[in-house]
Amino acid sequence: MSIKRTLFLVVMVVAAFPLDADAQCAMCRAVLESESSGKAAEGINNGIVYLMAVPYVLVAGLFYFIYRKMR
């Protein structure tokens, strides 16, 4: 088998069996679980969405400028 095919198969196997990971540190989890109002959890979630959205906006802008240049 070629290296590309082997790599593809490894990636597919890893993607087919996702691992359940707890990505929060112990202190963040304790603060978010103990707070009753939920304001800190809302702030953390908004920050995650912001950090997730920025790369997509940048890539979309890049593709838009490439599309305009090719037209």
Buried (B, 14 or more C-beta within 10 A) or exposed (E): EEEEEEEEEEEEEEEEEEEEEEEEEEEEEEBBEEEEEEEEBEEBEEEEEEEEEEEEEEEEEEEEEEEEEEE
